[in-house]
Amino acid sequence: MSDSGRGGQFYWCTRHHRVETDADVCPAKHVLGPYNSAADAENALQRVQERNEAWDAEDARWAGEDK
């Protein structure tokens, strides 16, 4: 992946467990984002968890497993 297009953004590094900016961002395979704010980047894993739970629930509904 290219580093182009990463202007003024924030990222959550899954390797270092911290918010990173364009100035110190790890390779793309280690980051989530880009996000518009450090706070959004810091909450990235929570958003991932919420989305995964929602998708799992939707998959269960499709499979007829909803309760």
N, CA, C and O atoms as a Tripos MOL2 file, in Angstrom:
@<TRIPOS>MOLECULE
protein
  268   267    67     0     0
PROTEIN
NO_CHARGES

@<TRIPOS>ATOM
      1 N           0.8310   -1.1790    0.0000 N.3       1 MET1
      2 CA          0.0000    0.0000    0.0000 C.3       1 MET1
      3 C           0.8760    1.2430    0.0000 C.2       1 MET1
      4 O           1.9810    1.2570    0.5420 O.2       1 MET1
      5 N           0.3680    2.2360   -0.5970 N.am      2 SER2
      6 CA          1.0800    3.4980   -0.6870 C.3       2 SER2
      7 C           0.7690    4.3850    0.5090 C.2       2 SER2
      8 O          -0.3010    4.2760    1.1080 O.2       2 SER2
      9 N           1.6890    5.2490    0.8510 N.am      3 ASP3
     10 CA          1.4620    6.2060    1.9280 C.3       3 ASP3
     11 C           0.8360    7.4880    1.4200 C.2       3 ASP3
     12 O           0.5760    8.3980    2.2080 O.2       3 ASP3
     13 N           0.5870    7.5830    0.1220 N.am      4 SER4
     14 CA          0.0270    8.8180   -0.4150 C.3       4 SER4
     15 C          -1.4190    8.9810    0.0410 C.2       4 SER4
     16 O          -2.1220    7.9970    0.2690 O.2       4 SER4
     17 N          -1.8500   10.2230    0.1690 N.am      5 GLY5
     18 CA         -3.2100   10.5140    0.5580 C.3       5 GLY5
     19 C          -3.4360   10.5280    2.0620 C.2       5 GLY5
     20 O          -4.5850   10.5690    2.5010 O.2       5 GLY5
     21 N          -2.3970   10.4960    2.8500 N.am      6 ARG6
     22 CA         -2.5300   10.4930    4.3080 C.3       6 ARG6
     23 C          -2.2540   11.8840    4.8680 C.2       6 ARG6
     24 O          -1.3690   12.0440    5.7090 O.2       6 ARG6
     25 N          -2.9860   12.8760    4.4240 N.am      7 GLY7
     26 CA         -2.7210   14.2430    4.8640 C.3       7 GLY7
     27 C          -3.5050   14.6420    6.1030 C.2       7 GLY7
     28 O          -4.7350   14.6450    6.0800 O.2       7 GLY7
     29 N          -2.8080   14.9800    7.1920 N.am      8 GLY8
     30 CA         -3.4360   15.5070    8.3850 C.3       8 GLY8
     31 C          -4.4030   14.5700    9.0740 C.2       8 GLY8
     32 O          -5.3900   15.0240    9.6520 O.2       8 GLY8
     33 N          -4.1510   13.2950    9.0280 N.am      9 GLN9
     34 CA         -5.0590   12.3220    9.6020 C.3       9 GLN9
     35 C          -4.4480   11.6430   10.8250 C.2       9 GLN9
     36 O          -3.2570   11.7820   11.1040 O.2       9 GLN9
     37 N          -5.2870   10.9070   11.5450 N.am     10 PHE10
     38 CA         -4.8680   10.1620   12.7180 C.3      10 PHE10
     39 C          -5.1650    8.6890   12.4960 C.2      10 PHE10
     40 O          -6.1040    8.3390   11.7820 O.2      10 PHE10
     41 N          -4.3630    7.8250   13.1090 N.am     11 TYR11
     42 CA         -4.4730    6.3820   12.9320 C.3      11 TYR11
     43 C          -4.3370    5.6930   14.2830 C.2      11 TYR11
     44 O          -3.6810    6.2110   15.1860 O.2      11 TYR11
     45 N          -4.9580    4.5230   14.4200 N.am     12 TRP12
     46 CA         -4.7440    3.7050   15.6100 C.3      12 TRP12
     47 C          -3.7960    2.5830   15.2090 C.2      12 TRP12
     48 O          -4.0900    1.8050   14.3010 O.2      12 TRP12
     49 N          -2.6620    2.5060   15.8880 N.am     13 CYS13
     50 CA         -1.6700    1.4810   15.5980 C.3      13 CYS13
     51 C          -1.9650    0.2490   16.4450 C.2      13 CYS13
     52 O          -1.9220    0.3130   17.6730 O.2      13 CYS13
     53 N          -2.2630   -0.8700   15.7940 N.am     14 THR14
     54 CA         -2.5530   -2.1070   16.4990 C.3      14 THR14
     55 C          -1.2800   -2.7780   17.0130 C.2      14 THR14
     56 O          -1.3400   -3.7000   17.8270 O.2      14 THR14
     57 N          -0.1740   -2.3250   16.5500 N.am     15 ARG15
     58 CA          1.1220   -2.8730   16.9830 C.3      15 ARG15
     59 C           1.6080   -2.1910   18.2600 C.2      15 ARG15
     60 O           2.0750   -2.8560   19.1840 O.2      15 ARG15
     61 N           1.4980   -0.8750   18.3090 N.am     16 HIS16
     62 CA          1.9890   -0.0960   19.4510 C.3      16 HIS16
     63 C           0.8840    0.3590   20.3990 C.2      16 HIS16
     64 O           1.1670    0.9150   21.4600 O.2      16 HIS16
     65 N          -0.3770    0.1240   20.0220 N.am     17 HIS17
     66 CA         -1.5330    0.4920   20.8390 C.3      17 HIS17
     67 C          -1.5190    1.9770   21.2010 C.2      17 HIS17
     68 O          -1.5870    2.3620   22.3680 O.2      17 HIS17
     69 N          -1.4270    2.7930   20.1470 N.am     18 ARG18
     70 CA         -1.4020    4.2460   20.3380 C.3      18 ARG18
     71 C          -1.9180    4.9500   19.0930 C.2      18 ARG18
     72 O          -1.9990    4.3710   18.0090 O.2      18 ARG18
     73 N          -2.2640    6.2150   19.2840 N.am     19 VAL19
     74 CA         -2.6400    7.0670   18.1620 C.3      19 VAL19
     75 C          -1.3730    7.5240   17.4710 C.2      19 VAL19
     76 O          -0.4030    7.9130   18.1210 O.2      19 VAL19
     77 N          -1.3880    7.4760   16.1520 N.am     20 GLU20
     78 CA         -0.2500    7.9510   15.3640 C.3      20 GLU20
     79 C          -0.7400    8.9780   14.3480 C.2      20 GLU20
     80 O          -1.9140    9.0020   13.9770 O.2      20 GLU20
     81 N           0.1780    9.8130   13.9150 N.am     21 THR21
     82 CA         -0.1290   10.8380   12.9170 C.3      21 THR21
     83 C           0.6860   10.5690   11.6650 C.2      21 THR21
     84 O           1.4800    9.6300   11.6050 O.2      21 THR21
     85 N           0.4710   11.4130   10.6690 N.am     22 ASP22
     86 CA          1.2330   11.2720    9.4320 C.3      22 ASP22
     87 C           2.7370   11.2780    9.6840 C.2      22 ASP22
     88 O           3.4920   10.6300    8.9600 O.2      22 ASP22
     89 N           3.1670   11.9960   10.6900 N.am     23 ALA23
     90 CA          4.5950   12.1350   10.9660 C.3      23 ALA23
     91 C           5.2240   10.8560   11.5030 C.2      23 ALA23
     92 O           6.4320   10.6600   11.3710 O.2      23 ALA23
     93 N           4.4160    9.9800   12.1110 N.am     24 ASP24
     94 CA          5.0030    8.7870   12.7330 C.3      24 ASP24
     95 C           4.1830    7.5210   12.5170 C.2      24 ASP24
     96 O           4.2530    6.5960   13.3250 O.2      24 ASP24
     97 N           3.4120    7.4680   11.4460 N.am     25 VAL25
     98 CA          2.5070    6.3380   11.2280 C.3      25 VAL25
     99 C           3.2720    5.0800   10.8030 C.2      25 VAL25
    100 O           4.1910    5.1320    9.9860 O.2      25 VAL25
    101 N           2.8630    3.9560   11.3810 N.am     26 CYS26
    102 CA          3.4270    2.6540   11.0350 C.3      26 CYS26
    103 C           2.9010    2.2220    9.6610 C.2      26 CYS26
    104 O           2.0200    2.8800    9.1080 O.2      26 CYS26
    105 N           3.4260    1.1360    9.1090 N.am     27 PRO27
    106 CA          2.9170    0.6330    7.8390 C.3      27 PRO27
    107 C           1.4200    0.3280    7.9180 C.2      27 PRO27
    108 O           0.8960    0.0220    8.9890 O.2      27 PRO27
    109 N           0.7510    0.4130    6.7920 N.am     28 ALA28
    110 CA         -0.7040    0.2720    6.7180 C.3      28 ALA28
    111 C          -1.2090   -1.0320    7.3280 C.2      28 ALA28
    112 O          -2.3200   -1.0650    7.8570 O.2      28 ALA28
    113 N          -0.4360   -2.0870    7.2710 N.am     29 LYS29
    114 CA         -0.9040   -3.3720    7.8140 C.3      29 LYS29
    115 C          -1.0490   -3.3410    9.3380 C.2      29 LYS29
    116 O          -1.6330   -4.2560    9.9180 O.2      29 LYS29
    117 N          -0.5220   -2.2970    9.9930 N.am     30 HIS30
    118 CA         -0.5880   -2.1970   11.4480 C.3      30 HIS30
    119 C          -1.5270   -1.1060   11.9520 C.2      30 HIS30
    120 O          -1.6240   -0.9010   13.1620 O.2      30 HIS30
    121 N          -2.2180   -0.4060   11.0650 N.am     31 VAL31
    122 CA         -3.0310    0.7230   11.5220 C.3      31 VAL31
    123 C          -4.4760    0.6310   11.0570 C.2      31 VAL31
    124 O          -4.7850    0.0240   10.0320 O.2      31 VAL31
    125 N          -5.3500    1.2520   11.8380 N.am     32 LEU32
    126 CA         -6.7410    1.4640   11.4710 C.3      32 LEU32
    127 C          -6.8980    2.9450   11.1980 C.2      32 LEU32
    128 O          -6.3240    3.7790   11.8980 O.2      32 LEU32
    129 N          -7.6630    3.2630   10.2000 N.am     33 GLY33
    130 CA         -7.8790    4.6630    9.8850 C.3      33 GLY33
    131 C          -7.6850    4.9090    8.4110 C.2      33 GLY33
    132 O          -7.5310    3.9710    7.6300 O.2      33 GLY33
    133 N          -7.6900    6.1360    8.0400 N.am     34 PRO34
    134 CA         -7.4810    7.3510    8.8140 C.3      34 PRO34
    135 C          -8.7580    7.8520    9.4830 C.2      34 PRO34
    136 O          -9.8720    7.5530    9.0520 O.2      34 PRO34
    137 N          -8.5590    8.6170   10.5400 N.am     35 TYR35
    138 CA         -9.6200    9.2600   11.2890 C.3      35 TYR35
    139 C          -9.3500   10.7610   11.2970 C.2      35 TYR35
    140 O          -8.2120   11.1980   11.1280 O.2      35 TYR35
    141 N         -10.4030   11.5400   11.4940 N.am     36 ASN36
    142 CA        -10.2760   12.9950   11.4720 C.3      36 ASN36
    143 C          -9.7650   13.5840   12.7790 C.2      36 ASN36
    144 O          -9.3330   14.7360   12.8130 O.2      36 ASN36
    145 N          -9.8100   12.7980   13.8610 N.am     37 SER37
    146 CA         -9.3480   13.3180   15.1500 C.3      37 SER37
    147 C          -8.6200   12.2180   15.9130 C.2      37 SER37
    148 O          -8.8020   11.0290   15.6500 O.2      37 SER37
    149 N          -7.7990   12.6380   16.8550 N.am     38 ALA38
    150 CA         -7.0900   11.6800   17.7060 C.3      38 ALA38
    151 C          -8.0930   10.8820   18.5400 C.2      38 ALA38
    152 O          -7.8930    9.6890   18.7710 O.2      38 ALA38
    153 N          -9.1660   11.5270   18.9910 N.am     39 ALA39
    154 CA        -10.1810   10.8380   19.7880 C.3      39 ALA39
    155 C         -10.8500    9.7270   18.9850 C.2      39 ALA39
    156 O         -11.0750    8.6340   19.5050 O.2      39 ALA39
    157 N         -11.1690   10.0000   17.7240 N.am     40 ASP40
    158 CA        -11.7620    8.9640   16.8790 C.3      40 ASP40
    159 C         -10.7960    7.7950   16.6930 C.2      40 ASP40
    160 O         -11.2080    6.6360   16.7390 O.2      40 ASP40
    161 N          -9.5350    8.0910   16.4880 N.am     41 ALA41
    162 CA         -8.5370    7.0300   16.3340 C.3      41 ALA41
    163 C          -8.4060    6.2220   17.6150 C.2      41 ALA41
    164 O          -8.2800    4.9980   17.5720 O.2      41 ALA41
    165 N          -8.4350    6.9020   18.7540 N.am     42 GLU42
    166 CA         -8.2970    6.2220   20.0380 C.3      42 GLU42
    167 C          -9.4680    5.2730   20.3080 C.2      42 GLU42
    168 O          -9.3070    4.2770   21.0140 O.2      42 GLU42
    169 N         -10.6290    5.5740   19.7580 N.am     43 ASN43
    170 CA        -11.8160    4.7400   19.9330 C.3      43 ASN43
    171 C         -12.0130    3.7230   18.8100 C.2      43 ASN43
    172 O         -13.0710    3.0990   18.7250 O.2      43 ASN43
    173 N         -11.0320    3.5520   17.9650 N.am     44 ALA44
    174 CA        -11.1660    2.6780   16.8010 C.3      44 ALA44
    175 C         -11.5060    1.2430   17.1740 C.2      44 ALA44
    176 O         -12.3810    0.6420   16.5510 O.2      44 ALA44
    177 N         -10.8440    0.6840   18.1640 N.am     45 LEU45
    178 CA        -11.1050   -0.7150   18.5150 C.3      45 LEU45
    179 C         -12.5130   -0.9020   19.0610 C.2      45 LEU45
    180 O         -13.1310   -1.9400   18.8260 O.2      45 LEU45
    181 N         -13.0250    0.0760   19.7790 N.am     46 GLN46
    182 CA        -14.4020    0.0070   20.2700 C.3      46 GLN46
    183 C         -15.3760   -0.0100   19.0940 C.2      46 GLN46
    184 O         -16.3370   -0.7790   19.0870 O.2      46 GLN46
    185 N         -15.1240    0.8300   18.1150 N.am     47 ARG47
    186 CA        -15.9890    0.8640   16.9230 C.3      47 ARG47
    187 C         -15.9270   -0.4460   16.1630 C.2      47 ARG47
    188 O         -16.9470   -0.9270   15.6680 O.2      47 ARG47
    189 N         -14.7350   -1.0300   16.0640 N.am     48 VAL48
    190 CA        -14.5890   -2.3270   15.3980 C.3      48 VAL48
    191 C         -15.4200   -3.3760   16.1310 C.2      48 VAL48
    192 O         -16.1380   -4.1520   15.5020 O.2      48 VAL48
    193 N         -15.3230   -3.4000   17.4490 N.am     49 GLN49
    194 CA        -16.0790   -4.3690   18.2370 C.3      49 GLN49
    195 C         -17.5890   -4.1830   18.0470 C.2      49 GLN49
    196 O         -18.3170   -5.1570   17.8550 O.2      49 GLN49
    197 N         -18.0510   -2.9400   18.0990 N.am     50 GLU50
    198 CA        -19.4760   -2.6670   17.9210 C.3      50 GLU50
    199 C         -19.9570   -3.1030   16.5410 C.2      50 GLU50
    200 O         -21.0260   -3.6990   16.4120 O.2      50 GLU50
    201 N         -19.1780   -2.8090   15.5270 N.am     51 ARG51
    202 CA        -19.5630   -3.1980   14.1670 C.3      51 ARG51
    203 C         -19.5640   -4.7080   14.0100 C.2      51 ARG51
    204 O         -20.4670   -5.2610   13.3840 O.2      51 ARG51
    205 N         -18.5700   -5.3820   14.5660 N.am     52 ASN52
    206 CA        -18.5240   -6.8440   14.4800 C.3      52 ASN52
    207 C         -19.7320   -7.4760   15.1590 C.2      52 ASN52
    208 O         -20.3160   -8.4240   14.6350 O.2      52 ASN52
    209 N         -20.1070   -6.9550   16.3200 N.am     53 GLU53
    210 CA        -21.2850   -7.4740   17.0190 C.3      53 GLU53
    211 C         -22.5420   -7.2610   16.1910 C.2      53 GLU53
    212 O         -23.3900   -8.1510   16.1130 O.2      53 GLU53
    213 N         -22.6710   -6.1040   15.5780 N.am     54 ALA54
    214 CA        -23.8370   -5.8210   14.7380 C.3      54 ALA54
    215 C         -23.8700   -6.7430   13.5300 C.2      54 ALA54
    216 O         -24.9290   -7.2550   13.1670 O.2      54 ALA54
    217 N         -22.7240   -6.9560   12.9090 N.am     55 TRP55
    218 CA        -22.6700   -7.8440   11.7410 C.3      55 TRP55
    219 C         -22.9450   -9.2890   12.1310 C.2      55 TRP55
    220 O         -23.6070  -10.0120   11.3870 O.2      55 TRP55
    221 N         -22.4440   -9.7220   13.2910 N.am     56 ASP56
    222 CA        -22.7240  -11.0780   13.7680 C.3      56 ASP56
    223 C         -24.2240  -11.2620   14.0120 C.2      56 ASP56
    224 O         -24.7910  -12.2990   13.6690 O.2      56 ASP56
    225 N         -24.8580  -10.2540   14.6040 N.am     57 ALA57
    226 CA        -26.2960  -10.3210   14.8420 C.3      57 ALA57
    227 C         -27.0560  -10.3750   13.5170 C.2      57 ALA57
    228 O         -28.0220  -11.1260   13.3810 O.2      57 ALA57
    229 N         -26.6230   -9.5870   12.5520 N.am     58 GLU58
    230 CA        -27.2720   -9.6050   11.2360 C.3      58 GLU58
    231 C         -27.0850  -10.9550   10.5580 C.2      58 GLU58
    232 O         -28.0200  -11.4760    9.9500 O.2      58 GLU58
    233 N         -25.8940  -11.5250   10.6530 N.am     59 ASP59
    234 CA        -25.6460  -12.8610   10.0870 C.3      59 ASP59
    235 C         -26.5570  -13.9010   10.7300 C.2      59 ASP59
    236 O         -27.0920  -14.7760   10.0490 O.2      59 ASP59
    237 N         -26.7290  -13.7980   12.0450 N.am     60 ALA60
    238 CA        -27.5950  -14.7390   12.7580 C.3      60 ALA60
    239 C         -29.0420  -14.5950   12.2810 C.2      60 ALA60
    240 O         -29.7390  -15.5940   12.1010 O.2      60 ALA60
    241 N         -29.4940  -13.3530   12.0750 N.am     61 ARG61
    242 CA        -30.8500  -13.1370   11.5660 C.3      61 ARG61
    243 C         -31.0180  -13.7630   10.1860 C.2      61 ARG61
    244 O         -32.0350  -14.4010    9.9140 O.2      61 ARG61
    245 N         -30.0390  -13.5870    9.3260 N.am     62 TRP62
    246 CA        -30.0970  -14.1510    7.9850 C.3      62 TRP62
    247 C         -30.1430  -15.6670    8.0270 C.2      62 TRP62
    248 O         -30.7960  -16.2990    7.1970 O.2      62 TRP62
    249 N         -29.4470  -16.2520    8.9980 N.am     63 ALA63
    250 CA        -29.3860  -17.7090    9.1190 C.3      63 ALA63
    251 C         -30.5810  -18.2590    9.9080 C.2      63 ALA63
    252 O         -30.7020  -19.4720   10.0780 O.2      63 ALA63
    253 N         -31.4690  -17.3690   10.3930 N.am     64 GLY64
    254 CA        -32.6260  -17.7920   11.1490 C.3      64 GLY64
    255 C         -32.3230  -18.1650   12.5810 C.2      64 GLY64
    256 O         -33.0670  -18.9140   13.2140 O.2      64 GLY64
    257 N         -31.2100  -17.6290   13.0920 N.am     65 GLU65
    258 CA        -30.7820  -17.9570   14.4550 C.3      65 GLU65
    259 C         -31.1330  -16.8670   15.4580 C.2      65 GLU65
    260 O         -30.7350  -16.9470   16.6210 O.2      65 GLU65
    261 N         -31.8690  -15.8550   15.0270 N.am     66 ASP66
    262 CA        -32.1820  -14.7720   15.9630 C.3      66 ASP66
    263 C         -33.1030  -15.2660   17.0630 C.2      66 ASP66
    264 O         -33.8770  -16.2050   16.8790 O.2      66 ASP66
    265 N         -33.0030  -14.6190   18.1970 N.am     67 LYS67
    266 CA        -33.7440  -15.0800   19.3730 C.3      67 LYS67
    267 C         -34.8630  -14.1390   19.7050 C.2      67 LYS67
    268 O         -35.5960  -14.3670   20.6670 O.2      67 LYS67
@<TRIPOS>BOND
     1     1     2 1
     2     2     3 1
     3     3     4 2
     4     3     5 am
     5     5     6 1
     6     6     7 1
     7     7     8 2
     8     7     9 am
     9     9    10 1
    10    10    11 1
    11    11    12 2
    12    11    13 am
    13    13    14 1
    14    14    15 1
    15    15    16 2
    16    15    17 am
    17    17    18 1
    18    18    19 1
    19    19    20 2
    20    19    21 am
    21    21    22 1
    22    22    23 1
    23    23    24 2
    24    23    25 am
    25    25    26 1
    26    26    27 1
    27    27    28 2
    28    27    29 am
    29    29    30 1
    30    30    31 1
    31    31    32 2
    32    31    33 am
    33    33    34 1
    34    34    35 1
    35    35    36 2
    36    35    37 am
    37    37    38 1
    38    38    39 1
    39    39    40 2
    40    39    41 am
    41    41    42 1
    42    42    43 1
    43    43    44 2
    44    43    45 am
    45    45    46 1
    46    46    47 1
    47    47    48 2
    48    47    49 am
    49    49    50 1
    50    50    51 1
    51    51    52 2
    52    51    53 am
    53    53    54 1
    54    54    55 1
    55    55    56 2
    56    55    57 am
    57    57    58 1
    58    58    59 1
    59    59    60 2
    60    59    61 am
    61    61    62 1
    62    62    63 1
    63    63    64 2
    64    63    65 am
    65    65    66 1
    66    66    67 1
    67    67    68 2
    68    67    69 am
    69    69    70 1
    70    70    71 1
    71    71    72 2
    72    71    73 am
    73    73    74 1
    74    74    75 1
    75    75    76 2
    76    75    77 am
    77    77    78 1
    78    78    79 1
    79    79    80 2
    80    79    81 am
    81    81    82 1
    82    82    83 1
    83    83    84 2
    84    83    85 am
    85    85    86 1
    86    86    87 1
    87    87    88 2
    88    87    89 am
    89    89    90 1
    90    90    91 1
    91    91    92 2
    92    91    93 am
    93    93    94 1
    94    94    95 1
    95    95    96 2
    96    95    97 am
    97    97    98 1
    98    98    99 1
    99    99   100 2
   100    99   101 am
   101   101   102 1
   102   102   103 1
   103   103   104 2
   104   103   105 am
   105   105   106 1
   106   106   107 1
   107   107   108 2
   108   107   109 am
   109   109   110 1
   110   110   111 1
   111   111   112 2
   112   111   113 am
   113   113   114 1
   114   114   115 1
   115   115   116 2
   116   115   117 am
   117   117   118 1
   118   118   119 1
   119   119   120 2
   120   119   121 am
   121   121   122 1
   122   122   123 1
   123   123   124 2
   124   123   125 am
   125   125   126 1
   126   126   127 1
   127   127   128 2
   128   127   129 am
   129   129   130 1
   130   130   131 1
   131   131   132 2
   132   131   133 am
   133   133   134 1
   134   134   135 1
   135   135   136 2
   136   135   137 am
   137   137   138 1
   138   138   139 1
   139   139   140 2
   140   139   141 am
   141   141   142 1
   142   142   143 1
   143   143   144 2
   144   143   145 am
   145   145   146 1
   146   146   147 1
   147   147   148 2
   148   147   149 am
   149   149   150 1
   150   150   151 1
   151   151   152 2
   152   151   153 am
   153   153   154 1
   154   154   155 1
   155   155   156 2
   156   155   157 am
   157   157   158 1
   158   158   159 1
   159   159   160 2
   160   159   161 am
   161   161   162 1
   162   162   163 1
   163   163   164 2
   164   163   165 am
   165   165   166 1
   166   166   167 1
   167   167   168 2
   168   167   169 am
   169   169   170 1
   170   170   171 1
   171   171   172 2
   172   171   173 am
   173   173   174 1
   174   174   175 1
   175   175   176 2
   176   175   177 am
   177   177   178 1
   178   178   179 1
   179   179   180 2
   180   179   181 am
   181   181   182 1
   182   182   183 1
   183   183   184 2
   184   183   185 am
   185   185   186 1
   186   186   187 1
   187   187   188 2
   188   187   189 am
   189   189   190 1
   190   190   191 1
   191   191   192 2
   192   191   193 am
   193   193   194 1
   194   194   195 1
   195   195   196 2
   196   195   197 am
   197   197   198 1
   198   198   199 1
   199   199   200 2
   200   199   201 am
   201   201   202 1
   202   202   203 1
   203   203   204 2
   204   203   205 am
   205   205   206 1
   206   206   207 1
   207   207   208 2
   208   207   209 am
   209   209   210 1
   210   210   211 1
   211   211   212 2
   212   211   213 am
   213   213   214 1
   214   214   215 1
   215   215   216 2
   216   215   217 am
   217   217   218 1
   218   218   219 1
   219   219   220 2
   220   219   221 am
   221   221   222 1
   222   222   223 1
   223   223   224 2
   224   223   225 am
   225   225   226 1
   226   226   227 1
   227   227   228 2
   228   227   229 am
   229   229   230 1
   230   230   231 1
   231   231   232 2
   232   231   233 am
   233   233   234 1
   234   234   235 1
   235   235   236 2
   236   235   237 am
   237   237   238 1
   238   238   239 1
   239   239   240 2
   240   239   241 am
   241   241   242 1
   242   242   243 1
   243   243   244 2
   244   243   245 am
   245   245   246 1
   246   246   247 1
   247   247   248 2
   248   247   249 am
   249   249   250 1
   250   250   251 1
   251   251   252 2
   252   251   253 am
   253   253   254 1
   254   254   255 1
   255   255   256 2
   256   255   257 am
   257   257   258 1
   258   258   259 1
   259   259   260 2
   260   259   261 am
   261   261   262 1
   262   262   263 1
   263   263   264 2
   264   263   265 am
   265   265   266 1
   266   266   267 1
   267   267   268 2
@<TRIPOS>SUBSTRUCTURE
     1 MET1         2 RESIDUE 1 A MET
     2 SER2         6 RESIDUE 1 A SER
     3 ASP3        10 RESIDUE 1 A ASP
     4 SER4        14 RESIDUE 1 A SER
     5 GLY5        18 RESIDUE 1 A GLY
     6 ARG6        22 RESIDUE 1 A ARG
     7 GLY7        26 RESIDUE 1 A GLY
     8 GLY8        30 RESIDUE 1 A GLY
     9 GLN9        34 RESIDUE 1 A GLN
    10 PHE10       38 RESIDUE 1 A PHE
    11 TYR11       42 RESIDUE 1 A TYR
    12 TRP12       46 RESIDUE 1 A TRP
    13 CYS13       50 RESIDUE 1 A CYS
    14 THR14       54 RESIDUE 1 A THR
    15 ARG15       58 RESIDUE 1 A ARG
    16 HIS16       62 RESIDUE 1 A HIS
    17 HIS17       66 RESIDUE 1 A HIS
    18 ARG18       70 RESIDUE 1 A ARG
    19 VAL19       74 RESIDUE 1 A VAL
    20 GLU20       78 RESIDUE 1 A GLU
    21 THR21       82 RESIDUE 1 A THR
    22 ASP22       86 RESIDUE 1 A ASP
    23 ALA23       90 RESIDUE 1 A ALA
    24 ASP24       94 RESIDUE 1 A ASP
    25 VAL25       98 RESIDUE 1 A VAL
    26 CYS26      102 RESIDUE 1 A CYS
    27 PRO27      106 RESIDUE 1 A PRO
    28 ALA28      110 RESIDUE 1 A ALA
    29 LYS29      114 RESIDUE 1 A LYS
    30 HIS30      118 RESIDUE 1 A HIS
    31 VAL31      122 RESIDUE 1 A VAL
    32 LEU32      126 RESIDUE 1 A LEU
    33 GLY33      130 RESIDUE 1 A GLY
    34 PRO34      134 RESIDUE 1 A PRO
    35 TYR35      138 RESIDUE 1 A TYR
    36 ASN36      142 RESIDUE 1 A ASN
    37 SER37      146 RESIDUE 1 A SER
    38 ALA38      150 RESIDUE 1 A ALA
    39 ALA39      154 RESIDUE 1 A ALA
    40 ASP40      158 RESIDUE 1 A ASP
    41 ALA41      162 RESIDUE 1 A ALA
    42 GLU42      166 RESIDUE 1 A GLU
    43 ASN43      170 RESIDUE 1 A ASN
    44 ALA44      174 RESIDUE 1 A ALA
    45 LEU45      178 RESIDUE 1 A LEU
    46 GLN46      182 RESIDUE 1 A GLN
    47 ARG47      186 RESIDUE 1 A ARG
    48 VAL48      190 RESIDUE 1 A VAL
    49 GLN49      194 RESIDUE 1 A GLN
    50 GLU50      198 RESIDUE 1 A GLU
    51 ARG51      202 RESIDUE 1 A ARG
    52 ASN52      206 RESIDUE 1 A ASN
    53 GLU53      210 RESIDUE 1 A GLU
    54 ALA54      214 RESIDUE 1 A ALA
    55 TRP55      218 RESIDUE 1 A TRP
    56 ASP56      222 RESIDUE 1 A ASP
    57 ALA57      226 RESIDUE 1 A ALA
    58 GLU58      230 RESIDUE 1 A GLU
    59 ASP59      234 RESIDUE 1 A ASP
    60 ALA60      238 RESIDUE 1 A ALA
    61 ARG61      242 RESIDUE 1 A ARG
    62 TRP62      246 RESIDUE 1 A TRP
    63 ALA63      250 RESIDUE 1 A ALA
    64 GLY64      254 RESIDUE 1 A GLY
    65 GLU65      258 RESIDUE 1 A GLU
    66 ASP66      262 RESIDUE 1 A ASP
    67 LYS67      266 RESIDUE 1 A LYS
